[in-house]
Amino acid sequence: MVTATGIFSTIMFLVRLLVYTLIFIFFDDISNVLSSLFKSKRIASKLKKFAIDHDFPLLSNIVIQVREDKFIKIEHILFGNKYIYVINSKCYYGYLCANADDGKWLLYRKDKLIHLDNPLKINEKRVRILANLLDETMDNFVNVVFLSRPVVVSKMVVSKPGELILLEKNFARRIEKYEKKCVLNSFSSKSIEEATQKIYDYHLESMENFKKIENKSIIK
């Protein structure tokens, strides 16, 4: 005679079996989703460690007011000895074709082809705004797109100086190499400190204004 307890145990066993089967079938998808969910925290921790190890000031999640009701957000600004790196991180799932000159990047995800706005061109606007704010030449800045896991890059083309497309695993090595090959004069500690403080102060002012304005937007 089958008892209620036996029926319940059988149902629970079948449910667990179904869950394990689904996890096995969709393991890659689940892994990629989890990786994407924790992307921001993981990248922030990695950049913070790199900044501490190299004694490079780092500002994150900076808001800059560009017009009365328009604002931009900059994910990360890393102040190296030779350059100021404006970093935009992206987490894509699939196979990516990235060409710095193209208006769109191509992302192949299973049987889908997705056209993405070129993040380098979007981030270039932020670089120009920062250069204007600090009264610095564009030559002192590097426009960086940081590609986090789990993307697979099948093609990557960067055509001009001052632009970098970096995979997560190569970030530290490539930035170190970029600093070493620089022919520009090094920034002084004082100039870096002043630039960092100026941006942070403007960020605080922008945040105060952002809270006060009703019809506001953060633009690309």
Salt bridges, closest charged atoms under 4 A:
ASP29 OD2 - LYS110 NZ 2.97
ASP53 OD2 - LYS49 NZ 2.74
ASP117 OD1 - LYS104 NZ 2.38
ASP117 OD2 - LYS220 NZ 2.88
GLU124 OE2 - ARG128 NH2 3.01
GLU163 OE2 - LYS160 NZ 3.70
GLU168 OE2 - ARG42 NE 2.84
GLU168 OE2 - LYS46 NZ 3.05
GLU168 OE2 - ARG149 NH1 3.29
GLU176 OE2 - HIS54 NE2 2.70
